[in-house]
């Protein structure tokens, strides 16, 4: 399937959204496809993702990120760490336009893309940061901090724990359930839940891991 075959890509995404039982409008689905086209265009020069086939991008990037979206339904202020090309951050920002979504990555060509996508898609709820998350300082801390294939849980929490608001939680997107990573959680943190995800068209294992501060 060619990147120019936007109607087929759109139908594929819409079918997946329906299977995930997400209440997205046609305008939101159009915006997600516009993001995909932009990602594909920039990818030819900037190498933002190893996946080149647009059909696989719909499954492995868009629908993979959207499968986690229901976990963020009550989030008000989200940080996506190691955002790369903007997944899941961009999908969350389009799905929940009233939720503030910040994305951070150390690679400036990736954050340049994110800033361009924010502008072209008119995503006023998106903020992009370039740099290391452990050095990030913000006026208002985040109620949810997420990552997708960023690092193992202990690093993720150690590097970004200072940015989590009181009562907030980490939601880490993982493949296979990371039992050994959970055993190595930093002291003072606990897993409060784990959820298996089903991604339309993908047979691979996917899990969300929810982590909060341990009660004192």
C-alpha positions in Angstrom: 0.0 0.0 0.0 1.4 3.4 -1.0 1.5 6.4 1.3 -0.5 8.1 -1.5 -3.4 5.7 -1.0 -4.8 7.8 1.8 -8.4 6.6 1.6 -7.3 3.0 2.1 -5.1 4.0 5.1 -7.9 6.0 6.5 -10.3 3.1 6.2 -7.8 0.8 7.9 -7.4 3.3 10.8 -11.2 3.8 11.1 -11.8 0.0 11.2 -9.1 -0.3 14.0 -10.6 2.6 15.9 -14.0 0.9 15.8 -12.5 -2.4 16.9 -10.9 -0.5 19.9 -14.3 1.0 20.6 -12.9 4.5 20.7 -15.3 7.4 20.1 -13.3 9.4 17.6 -14.8 11.9 15.1 -14.0 11.8 11.3 -12.0 15.0 11.9 -9.8 13.3 14.5 -9.2 10.3 12.2 -8.3 12.7 9.4 -5.9 14.5 11.7 -4.2 11.2 12.6 -3.8 10.3 8.9 -2.4 13.8 8.3 0.1 13.1 11.1 1.0 9.7 9.5 1.6 11.4 6.1 3.8 14.0 7.8 5.8 11.3 9.7 6.3 9.4 6.4 7.5 12.5 4.6 10.0 13.5 7.3 11.1 9.9 7.8 12.6 9.7 4.3 15.1 12.4 5.4 15.3 12.2 9.2 14.9 8.5 9.8 12.3 8.9 12.6 11.1 5.3 12.5 12.4 2.0 11.1 9.0 1.2 9.8 8.5 2.4 6.2 5.4 0.6 5.0 2.4 3.0 5.6 0.1 0.0 6.4 2.5 -1.2 9.1 2.7 2.4 10.4 -1.1 2.4 10.9 -0.9 -0.8 12.9 2.4 -0.6 14.7 2.3 3.2 15.5 -1.2 4.6 15.3 -3.3 1.7 16.5 -0.6 0.5 18.9 -0.7 3.9 20.6 -4.5 4.2 20.4 -4.9 0.8 22.2 -3.5 2.5 25.3 -5.7 5.7 25.0 -8.5 4.6 27.3 -6.0 4.5 30.2 -5.5 8.3 29.8 -9.2 9.3 29.7 -9.0 11.2 33.0 -5.5 12.6 32.5 -5.2 16.4 32.5 -1.5 17.0 32.0 0.6 14.2 30.4 4.3 13.9 29.6 5.5 11.5 26.9 9.2 10.7 27.7 11.5 9.7 24.8 8.7 10.7 22.5 10.6 10.1 19.3 8.3 10.7 16.4 5.4 11.4 18.7 4.0 8.1 19.9 1.9 7.8 21.9 1.9 11.6 22.6 0.5 12.8 19.3 -2.3 10.2 19.3 -3.2 11.2 22.8 -3.2 14.9 21.9 -5.6 14.3 19.0 -7.8 11.9 21.0 -8.1 14.2 24.0 -8.0 17.8 22.8 -8.7 19.1 26.3 -5.7 17.2 27.8 -2.3 19.0 27.8 0.3 16.7 26.3 4.0 17.5 26.6 6.7 15.5 24.7 10.4 15.4 25.3 13.3 13.8 23.4 17.0 14.4 23.4 17.3 14.2 19.6 16.7 17.7 18.1 15.6 16.4 14.6 12.8 14.5 16.3 11.6 17.4 18.3 11.9 19.6 15.2 9.5 17.2 13.6 7.1 17.2 16.6 7.1 21.0 16.5 6.3 21.0 12.8 3.5 18.4 13.3 2.1 20.5 16.2 1.9 23.5 13.9 0.6 21.8 10.8 -2.1 19.9 12.7 -3.1 22.8 14.8 -2.5 21.0 18.1 -2.7 23.8 20.6 -2.6 21.4 23.5 0.9 20.1 22.7 4.2 21.3 24.1 7.6 20.0 22.8 10.8 19.9 24.9 14.3 19.1 23.6 16.8 17.6 26.1 17.2 15.0 28.9 14.1 14.4 31.0 16.2 14.4 34.2 17.1 18.0 33.6 13.5 19.1 32.7 11.9 21.6 35.1 8.2 22.6 34.8 5.9 25.0 36.6 3.2 22.5 36.9 4.0 18.8 37.4 2.3 16.0 35.4 -0.5 13.8 36.6 0.5 11.1 34.1 4.0 10.4 32.7 4.2 7.8 29.9 6.7 6.2 27.6 6.7 3.7 24.8 9.8 1.5 24.4 11.9 4.2 26.1 13.9 2.5 28.8 13.5 0.0 31.6 11.1 1.0 34.4 13.7 1.8 37.0 15.5 4.3 34.7 12.2 5.7 33.5 11.1 6.4 37.1 14.5 7.6 38.4 14.9 10.0 35.5 11.4 11.5 35.5 10.0 10.9 39.0 10.7 14.5 40.0 8.1 15.6 37.4 5.2 13.6 38.7 2.6 15.5 40.7 1.4 14.2 44.1 -1.0 11.4 43.5 0.1 11.0 39.8 1.0 7.8 38.1 3.4 6.4 35.5 1.8 4.5 32.6 4.5 2.6 30.8 3.8 1.0 27.4 5.6 -2.4 27.2 5.6 -5.4 25.0 5.9 -8.6 27.0 4.9 -8.2 30.7 8.2 -7.0 32.2 8.4 -9.1 35.4 12.2 -8.6 35.9 11.9 -4.8 35.4 9.1 -4.7 38.0 11.4 -6.5 40.5 14.0 -3.8 40.0 11.7 -0.9 40.7 13.3 1.9 42.7 12.5 1.9 46.4 9.4 3.9 47.3 7.5 2.9 44.1 5.0 0.1 43.4 3.1 -1.4 40.5 -0.6 -0.7 41.0 -1.8 -2.6 37.9 -0.9 -4.2 34.6 -3.2 -4.4 31.6 -2.8 -6.5 28.5 -3.7 -4.7 25.3 -5.0 -6.0 22.0 -3.9 -4.1 18.9 -6.0 -4.6 15.8 -4.0 -6.4 13.1 -1.1 -7.1 15.5 -0.3 -10.5 17.1 2.4 -9.1 19.3 2.1 -8.9 23.1 1.4 -5.4 24.5 1.0 -4.4 28.2 0.5 -1.2 30.2 2.2 -1.0 33.5 0.9 1.4 36.1 3.3 2.7 38.8 2.7 5.0 41.7 4.6 6.1 44.8 4.2 3.5 47.6 2.1 4.7 50.5 4.2 6.0 53.4 
